[in-house]
Amino acid sequence: MPTQKVIKGKPELGDTVRERVTGFEGVINSITRYVNGCERIAVQSAVLKDGLPADAQFFDIMEVDIIKRGKVKAEPVHDLRLPGGPRDIPPAIKRPK
């Protein structure tokens, strides 16, 4: 594995990380916190498999090192006040303020 400077702190959405045992590297695309306090992250690799994105891999948050902060900016893709995801809304319906 290539040696890279490890950044201290807690991994966040959009950070590029490397898992310590396997060397798997990618960007954090989700963080799940369980009722017992365990936090798991999904890491998406930039490497393609058969021309398609490989499946994300899941790790305990404490098993990874941060190698780059904020490669991807995490932000909502639609108005979270409206249920059901993004869609066209007829003009007769007013959005909540």
Buried (B, 14 or more C-beta within 10 A) or exposed (E): EEEEEEBEEEBBBBBBBBBBEEEBBBBBBEBEEEEEEEBBBBBBBEEEEEEEEBEBBEBEBEBBBBBBEEBEEEEEEEEEEEEEEEEEEEEEEEEEE
